[in-house]
């Protein structure tokens, strides 16, 4: 999967978790939780969807890497390259 495809998949999951949020202006380098009303349960839903859809296990110590959209793409790229 390319970086752009990974970004699209992340946004797709967030859109499903938060259907009323406008994600069109989401900035890649600012924490997602500062840009939308993503609470800790929503964040865990994102982690669970990554596991369910793509078989990606994200250890709790690595959650910090998923704070921003750019960080999420960078973290997930090597894990999703063959998907």
Chimera marker file (.cmm) of the C-alpha trace (Angstrom):
<marker_set name="trace">
<marker id="1" x="0.000" y="0.000" z="0.000" r="1" g="1" b="0" radius="0.5"/>
<marker id="2" x="1.232" y="3.491" z="-0.777" r="1" g="1" b="0" radius="0.5"/>
<marker id="3" x="1.414" y="6.310" z="1.764" r="1" g="1" b="0" radius="0.5"/>
<marker id="4" x="-1.610" y="7.962" z="0.156" r="1" g="1" b="0" radius="0.5"/>
<marker id="5" x="-3.620" y="4.730" z="0.314" r="1" g="1" b="0" radius="0.5"/>
<marker id="6" x="-2.705" y="4.278" z="3.979" r="1" g="1" b="0" radius="0.5"/>
<marker id="7" x="-3.751" y="7.849" z="4.709" r="1" g="1" b="0" radius="0.5"/>
<marker id="8" x="-7.061" y="7.236" z="2.934" r="1" g="1" b="0" radius="0.5"/>
<marker id="9" x="-7.659" y="4.056" z="4.955" r="1" g="1" b="0" radius="0.5"/>
<marker id="10" x="-6.970" y="5.877" z="8.234" r="1" g="1" b="0" radius="0.5"/>
<marker id="11" x="-9.338" y="8.684" z="7.259" r="1" g="1" b="0" radius="0.5"/>
<marker id="12" x="-11.935" y="6.136" z="6.222" r="1" g="1" b="0" radius="0.5"/>
<marker id="13" x="-11.813" y="4.502" z="9.657" r="1" g="1" b="0" radius="0.5"/>
<marker id="14" x="-11.987" y="7.859" z="11.447" r="1" g="1" b="0" radius="0.5"/>
<marker id="15" x="-14.945" y="8.868" z="9.266" r="1" g="1" b="0" radius="0.5"/>
<marker id="16" x="-16.770" y="5.687" z="10.270" r="1" g="1" b="0" radius="0.5"/>
<marker id="17" x="-16.039" y="6.274" z="13.954" r="1" g="1" b="0" radius="0.5"/>
<marker id="18" x="-16.963" y="9.959" z="13.737" r="1" g="1" b="0" radius="0.5"/>
<marker id="19" x="-19.422" y="10.389" z="10.852" r="1" g="1" b="0" radius="0.5"/>
<marker id="20" x="-20.302" y="13.989" z="11.773" r="1" g="1" b="0" radius="0.5"/>
<marker id="21" x="-16.714" y="15.282" z="11.664" r="1" g="1" b="0" radius="0.5"/>
<marker id="22" x="-15.354" y="17.150" z="8.653" r="1" g="1" b="0" radius="0.5"/>
<marker id="23" x="-12.002" y="15.518" z="7.933" r="1" g="1" b="0" radius="0.5"/>
<marker id="24" x="-11.272" y="17.446" z="4.737" r="1" g="1" b="0" radius="0.5"/>
<marker id="25" x="-8.992" y="19.958" z="6.471" r="1" g="1" b="0" radius="0.5"/>
<marker id="26" x="-7.202" y="17.521" z="8.752" r="1" g="1" b="0" radius="0.5"/>
<marker id="27" x="-3.554" y="18.526" z="8.973" r="1" g="1" b="0" radius="0.5"/>
<marker id="28" x="-0.953" y="15.773" z="8.970" r="1" g="1" b="0" radius="0.5"/>
<marker id="29" x="1.428" y="17.221" z="11.526" r="1" g="1" b="0" radius="0.5"/>
<marker id="30" x="-1.051" y="18.305" z="14.227" r="1" g="1" b="0" radius="0.5"/>
<marker id="31" x="-2.379" y="15.710" z="16.700" r="1" g="1" b="0" radius="0.5"/>
<marker id="32" x="-5.666" y="14.330" z="15.428" r="1" g="1" b="0" radius="0.5"/>
<marker id="33" x="-7.275" y="14.741" z="18.847" r="1" g="1" b="0" radius="0.5"/>
<marker id="34" x="-6.590" y="18.489" z="18.697" r="1" g="1" b="0" radius="0.5"/>
<marker id="35" x="-8.386" y="18.761" z="15.358" r="1" g="1" b="0" radius="0.5"/>
<marker id="36" x="-11.484" y="16.618" z="15.915" r="1" g="1" b="0" radius="0.5"/>
<marker id="37" x="-13.465" y="15.391" z="18.921" r="1" g="1" b="0" radius="0.5"/>
<marker id="38" x="-11.617" y="12.065" z="19.064" r="1" g="1" b="0" radius="0.5"/>
<marker id="39" x="-11.728" y="10.773" z="22.636" r="1" g="1" b="0" radius="0.5"/>
<marker id="40" x="-9.774" y="7.858" z="24.082" r="1" g="1" b="0" radius="0.5"/>
<marker id="41" x="-12.508" y="5.328" z="23.288" r="1" g="1" b="0" radius="0.5"/>
<marker id="42" x="-12.644" y="6.540" z="19.683" r="1" g="1" b="0" radius="0.5"/>
<marker id="43" x="-8.871" y="6.196" z="19.473" r="1" g="1" b="0" radius="0.5"/>
<marker id="44" x="-9.103" y="2.623" z="20.744" r="1" g="1" b="0" radius="0.5"/>
<marker id="45" x="-11.790" y="1.966" z="18.122" r="1" g="1" b="0" radius="0.5"/>
<marker id="46" x="-9.273" y="3.099" z="15.496" r="1" g="1" b="0" radius="0.5"/>
<marker id="47" x="-6.663" y="0.691" z="16.882" r="1" g="1" b="0" radius="0.5"/>
<marker id="48" x="-9.197" y="-2.151" z="16.926" r="1" g="1" b="0" radius="0.5"/>
<marker id="49" x="-10.253" y="-1.463" z="13.328" r="1" g="1" b="0" radius="0.5"/>
<marker id="50" x="-6.631" y="-1.597" z="12.172" r="1" g="1" b="0" radius="0.5"/>
<marker id="51" x="-6.336" y="-5.016" z="13.792" r="1" g="1" b="0" radius="0.5"/>
<marker id="52" x="-9.668" y="-6.271" z="12.476" r="1" g="1" b="0" radius="0.5"/>
<marker id="53" x="-9.256" y="-5.048" z="8.893" r="1" g="1" b="0" radius="0.5"/>
<marker id="54" x="-5.527" y="-5.452" z="8.347" r="1" g="1" b="0" radius="0.5"/>
<marker id="55" x="-4.263" y="-7.747" z="11.106" r="1" g="1" b="0" radius="0.5"/>
<marker id="56" x="-2.027" y="-5.005" z="12.501" r="1" g="1" b="0" radius="0.5"/>
<marker id="57" x="-1.289" y="-5.216" z="16.203" r="1" g="1" b="0" radius="0.5"/>
<marker id="58" x="-0.342" y="-1.860" z="17.722" r="1" g="1" b="0" radius="0.5"/>
<marker id="59" x="1.245" y="-2.253" z="21.167" r="1" g="1" b="0" radius="0.5"/>
<marker id="60" x="0.121" y="0.320" z="23.720" r="1" g="1" b="0" radius="0.5"/>
<marker id="61" x="3.660" y="1.728" z="23.873" r="1" g="1" b="0" radius="0.5"/>
<marker id="62" x="3.350" y="2.601" z="20.169" r="1" g="1" b="0" radius="0.5"/>
<marker id="63" x="0.061" y="4.532" z="20.436" r="1" g="1" b="0" radius="0.5"/>
<marker id="64" x="2.053" y="7.787" z="20.517" r="1" g="1" b="0" radius="0.5"/>
<marker id="65" x="3.106" y="7.130" z="16.909" r="1" g="1" b="0" radius="0.5"/>
<marker id="66" x="-0.532" y="7.320" z="15.857" r="1" g="1" b="0" radius="0.5"/>
<marker id="67" x="-1.167" y="10.762" z="17.371" r="1" g="1" b="0" radius="0.5"/>
<marker id="68" x="-0.891" y="12.582" z="14.034" r="1" g="1" b="0" radius="0.5"/>
<marker id="69" x="-1.979" y="11.583" z="10.567" r="1" g="1" b="0" radius="0.5"/>
<marker id="70" x="1.600" y="11.814" z="9.260" r="1" g="1" b="0" radius="0.5"/>
<marker id="71" x="2.881" y="9.788" z="12.213" r="1" g="1" b="0" radius="0.5"/>
<marker id="72" x="0.205" y="7.166" z="11.639" r="1" g="1" b="0" radius="0.5"/>
<marker id="73" x="1.150" y="6.807" z="7.977" r="1" g="1" b="0" radius="0.5"/>
<marker id="74" x="4.862" y="6.550" z="8.805" r="1" g="1" b="0" radius="0.5"/>
<marker id="75" x="4.198" y="3.950" z="11.521" r="1" g="1" b="0" radius="0.5"/>
<marker id="76" x="1.807" y="1.880" z="9.423" r="1" g="1" b="0" radius="0.5"/>
<marker id="77" x="3.673" y="2.038" z="6.084" r="1" g="1" b="0" radius="0.5"/>
<marker id="78" x="6.093" y="-0.851" z="6.754" r="1" g="1" b="0" radius="0.5"/>
<marker id="79" x="3.276" y="-2.868" z="8.332" r="1" g="1" b="0" radius="0.5"/>
<marker id="80" x="0.880" y="-2.344" z="5.409" r="1" g="1" b="0" radius="0.5"/>
<marker id="81" x="3.285" y="-2.462" z="2.457" r="1" g="1" b="0" radius="0.5"/>
<marker id="82" x="2.205" y="-5.950" z="1.412" r="1" g="1" b="0" radius="0.5"/>
<marker id="83" x="-1.522" y="-5.503" z="1.969" r="1" g="1" b="0" radius="0.5"/>
<link id1="1" id2="2" r="1" g="1" b="0" radius="0.2"/>
<link id1="2" id2="3" r="1" g="1" b="0" radius="0.2"/>
<link id1="3" id2="4" r="1" g="1" b="0" radius="0.2"/>
<link id1="4" id2="5" r="1" g="1" b="0" radius="0.2"/>
<link id1="5" id2="6" r="1" g="1" b="0" radius="0.2"/>
<link id1="6" id2="7" r="1" g="1" b="0" radius="0.2"/>
<link id1="7" id2="8" r="1" g="1" b="0" radius="0.2"/>
<link id1="8" id2="9" r="1" g="1" b="0" radius="0.2"/>
<link id1="9" id2="10" r="1" g="1" b="0" radius="0.2"/>
<link id1="10" id2="11" r="1" g="1" b="0" radius="0.2"/>
<link id1="11" id2="12" r="1" g="1" b="0" radius="0.2"/>
<link id1="12" id2="13" r="1" g="1" b="0" radius="0.2"/>
<link id1="13" id2="14" r="1" g="1" b="0" radius="0.2"/>
<link id1="14" id2="15" r="1" g="1" b="0" radius="0.2"/>
<link id1="15" id2="16" r="1" g="1" b="0" radius="0.2"/>
<link id1="16" id2="17" r="1" g="1" b="0" radius="0.2"/>
<link id1="17" id2="18" r="1" g="1" b="0" radius="0.2"/>
<link id1="18" id2="19" r="1" g="1" b="0" radius="0.2"/>
<link id1="19" id2="20" r="1" g="1" b="0" radius="0.2"/>
<link id1="20" id2="21" r="1" g="1" b="0" radius="0.2"/>
<link id1="21" id2="22" r="1" g="1" b="0" radius="0.2"/>
<link id1="22" id2="23" r="1" g="1" b="0" radius="0.2"/>
<link id1="23" id2="24" r="1" g="1" b="0" radius="0.2"/>
<link id1="24" id2="25" r="1" g="1" b="0" radius="0.2"/>
<link id1="25" id2="26" r="1" g="1" b="0" radius="0.2"/>
<link id1="26" id2="27" r="1" g="1" b="0" radius="0.2"/>
<link id1="27" id2="28" r="1" g="1" b="0" radius="0.2"/>
<link id1="28" id2="29" r="1" g="1" b="0" radius="0.2"/>
<link id1="29" id2="30" r="1" g="1" b="0" radius="0.2"/>
<link id1="30" id2="31" r="1" g="1" b="0" radius="0.2"/>
<link id1="31" id2="32" r="1" g="1" b="0" radius="0.2"/>
<link id1="32" id2="33" r="1" g="1" b="0" radius="0.2"/>
<link id1="33" id2="34" r="1" g="1" b="0" radius="0.2"/>
<link id1="34" id2="35" r="1" g="1" b="0" radius="0.2"/>
<link id1="35" id2="36" r="1" g="1" b="0" radius="0.2"/>
<link id1="36" id2="37" r="1" g="1" b="0" radius="0.2"/>
<link id1="37" id2="38" r="1" g="1" b="0" radius="0.2"/>
<link id1="38" id2="39" r="1" g="1" b="0" radius="0.2"/>
<link id1="39" id2="40" r="1" g="1" b="0" radius="0.2"/>
<link id1="40" id2="41" r="1" g="1" b="0" radius="0.2"/>
<link id1="41" id2="42" r="1" g="1" b="0" radius="0.2"/>
<link id1="42" id2="43" r="1" g="1" b="0" radius="0.2"/>
<link id1="43" id2="44" r="1" g="1" b="0" radius="0.2"/>
<link id1="44" id2="45" r="1" g="1" b="0" radius="0.2"/>
<link id1="45" id2="46" r="1" g="1" b="0" radius="0.2"/>
<link id1="46" id2="47" r="1" g="1" b="0" radius="0.2"/>
<link id1="47" id2="48" r="1" g="1" b="0" radius="0.2"/>
<link id1="48" id2="49" r="1" g="1" b="0" radius="0.2"/>
<link id1="49" id2="50" r="1" g="1" b="0" radius="0.2"/>
<link id1="50" id2="51" r="1" g="1" b="0" radius="0.2"/>
<link id1="51" id2="52" r="1" g="1" b="0" radius="0.2"/>
<link id1="52" id2="53" r="1" g="1" b="0" radius="0.2"/>
<link id1="53" id2="54" r="1" g="1" b="0" radius="0.2"/>
<link id1="54" id2="55" r="1" g="1" b="0" radius="0.2"/>
<link id1="55" id2="56" r="1" g="1" b="0" radius="0.2"/>
<link id1="56" id2="57" r="1" g="1" b="0" radius="0.2"/>
<link id1="57" id2="58" r="1" g="1" b="0" radius="0.2"/>
<link id1="58" id2="59" r="1" g="1" b="0" radius="0.2"/>
<link id1="59" id2="60" r="1" g="1" b="0" radius="0.2"/>
<link id1="60" id2="61" r="1" g="1" b="0" radius="0.2"/>
<link id1="61" id2="62" r="1" g="1" b="0" radius="0.2"/>
<link id1="62" id2="63" r="1" g="1" b="0" radius="0.2"/>
<link id1="63" id2="64" r="1" g="1" b="0" radius="0.2"/>
<link id1="64" id2="65" r="1" g="1" b="0" radius="0.2"/>
<link id1="65" id2="66" r="1" g="1" b="0" radius="0.2"/>
<link id1="66" id2="67" r="1" g="1" b="0" radius="0.2"/>
<link id1="67" id2="68" r="1" g="1" b="0" radius="0.2"/>
<link id1="68" id2="69" r="1" g="1" b="0" radius="0.2"/>
<link id1="69" id2="70" r="1" g="1" b="0" radius="0.2"/>
<link id1="70" id2="71" r="1" g="1" b="0" radius="0.2"/>
<link id1="71" id2="72" r="1" g="1" b="0" radius="0.2"/>
<link id1="72" id2="73" r="1" g="1" b="0" radius="0.2"/>
<link id1="73" id2="74" r="1" g="1" b="0" radius="0.2"/>
<link id1="74" id2="75" r="1" g="1" b="0" radius="0.2"/>
<link id1="75" id2="76" r="1" g="1" b="0" radius="0.2"/>
<link id1="76" id2="77" r="1" g="1" b="0" radius="0.2"/>
<link id1="77" id2="78" r="1" g="1" b="0" radius="0.2"/>
<link id1="78" id2="79" r="1" g="1" b="0" radius="0.2"/>
<link id1="79" id2="80" r="1" g="1" b="0" radius="0.2"/>
<link id1="80" id2="81" r="1" g="1" b="0" radius="0.2"/>
<link id1="81" id2="82" r="1" g="1" b="0" radius="0.2"/>
<link id1="82" id2="83" r="1" g="1" b="0" radius="0.2"/>
</marker_set>
